[in-house]
Amino acid sequence: MFDSHCHLDRIPHRPDAALARARTAGVKQFLIAGVEPAQWRSALLWAQPGVFLSFGLHPWWVSEHPMDVEEATANLELFLAEHRPQTHAIGETGLDFRRATGSTIQDAQRCSFERHIAAARRLELPIVLHVVNAHTEALRMLRSCELPAKRGVVHSFSGSAETAAEYNRLGFRISFSGAITHPKRHKLHRAAASVPDDMMLVETDSPDQTPWERHPAPNEPAFLIDVISRMAILRDQSPEEIARITTENALRLFECDERRELQTAPTI
Ligand SMILES: [Zn+2]
């Protein structure tokens, strides 16, 4: 199983033990999503076979630092040039209008998003998208720019089947998280049932988004099995099939070549 979006580096208590528990449970690959400049270098310490990294500026960070976007995105590009062998994606980036109601902050999120798209295009990397309460605007922006060849993934998808299909049409995969384990998220359940096999990924987003039946425990990658089991029910496929397809999709999207990881020791 491949946990296509987690924050192993932010699990508060013994993240190394959480990684070991996940491996025992059969989760063998992980993508650690980038959130802010202070976290990029510490994330490098996690680079190892099976643990892949993405770097970016989370829309929440942008909301808190709207005046720093230009400098931070310039620093991101320098950082990526220096650490290209350890980089498998760019992000998180995107729009979160639940956390940004004023136009200054929304504009800062748009500016950061545009710069991440341009960097992904230049560096030929996929993008990890965080979009909440802003799918219409995110889709408008994606349609009006030149997209990176590898496109990317909408992480912890929260929209409808129709919205998922719009992202799919642009070449973006959809990643489902513990949100689908909530019994009342019917619109999201329909989306999870509708995405084509080759466009779906699964994730925990741990330590956030604990699956329904694990509450109140903090989330961890070992709980990916809950997301996969729920996907299997919603899609009328076996958990093994969901696990195999989503692992293959993530390995392909993030170009996870284990040999490349072993050859390149991280430089910190
Ligand atoms: Zn995340």
Residues whose N, C-alpha, C, O or C-beta is under 5 A from the ligand:
A	BS01	ZN	A33
